[in-house]
Amino acid sequence: MSIARIVEISSTSDKSFEDAVAQGVARASKTLRGIRSAWVKEQEVQIEKDKIVTYKVGLKITFVLEETA
């Protein structure tokens, strides 16, 4: 039997939503082991002078908890 946990994080990129997701997952994997999925909960852009300057995503990261003795 496995048990999973979900954490919420936000990530930004000046390139794209896809890059923001990739950066968020990469950073989460430095701290969390056993990541199984990431769900994009929300997307947002920041605009300055009529141009998109930042892509932001809210992610739910699912990871499996390790077994203890």
C-alpha positions as CSV (number, residue, x, y, z in Angstrom):
1,M,0.0,0.0,0.0
2,S,1.3,3.5,-0.8
3,I,0.2,6.8,0.7
4,A,0.6,10.1,-1.2
5,R,0.8,13.7,-0.1
6,I,0.0,16.9,-2.1
7,V,1.8,20.2,-1.6
8,E,1.0,23.5,-3.4
9,I,3.7,25.7,-4.9
10,S,3.9,28.6,-7.2
11,S,6.4,29.2,-9.9
12,T,7.2,32.0,-12.4
13,S,9.0,32.3,-15.7
14,D,9.6,35.2,-18.1
15,K,9.4,32.7,-21.0
16,S,6.2,30.7,-20.9
17,F,3.7,28.7,-18.8
18,E,5.5,25.5,-19.8
19,D,8.8,26.8,-18.5
20,A,7.2,28.0,-15.2
21,V,5.8,24.4,-14.7
22,A,9.2,22.8,-15.6
23,Q,11.0,25.2,-13.2
24,G,8.5,24.5,-10.4
25,V,8.8,20.7,-10.8
26,A,12.6,20.9,-11.0
27,R,12.8,22.9,-7.8
28,A,10.3,20.7,-5.9
29,S,12.3,17.6,-6.9
30,K,15.3,19.0,-5.0
31,T,13.4,18.7,-1.8
32,L,10.7,16.1,-2.4
33,R,11.3,12.5,-3.3
34,G,8.9,10.2,-5.1
35,I,7.1,12.9,-7.1
36,R,4.4,11.2,-9.2
37,S,2.5,14.1,-10.8
38,A,1.9,17.9,-11.0
39,W,-1.5,19.5,-11.6
40,V,-1.6,23.0,-12.9
41,K,-4.3,24.6,-10.6
42,E,-4.1,28.1,-12.0
43,Q,-2.3,30.3,-14.5
44,E,-1.7,34.0,-14.4
45,V,0.3,36.6,-16.4
46,Q,1.8,39.9,-15.3
47,I,1.6,42.7,-17.8
48,E,3.6,45.8,-18.1
49,K,3.2,48.4,-20.9
50,D,0.8,46.1,-22.7
51,K,3.2,43.2,-22.8
52,I,3.4,39.9,-20.8
53,V,6.4,40.1,-18.6
54,T,5.9,37.1,-16.3
55,Y,4.0,33.8,-16.5
56,K,2.9,32.3,-13.1
57,V,1.5,28.9,-12.3
58,G,0.1,27.4,-9.2
59,L,0.9,23.7,-9.0
60,K,-0.2,20.8,-6.9
61,I,2.6,18.4,-6.6
62,T,1.8,14.8,-5.6
63,F,4.5,12.6,-4.1
64,V,4.5,9.2,-2.4
65,L,5.5,9.0,1.3
66,E,8.4,6.7,2.1
67,E,7.8,3.6,4.2
68,T,9.1,3.7,7.7
69,A,10.3,0.7,9.7
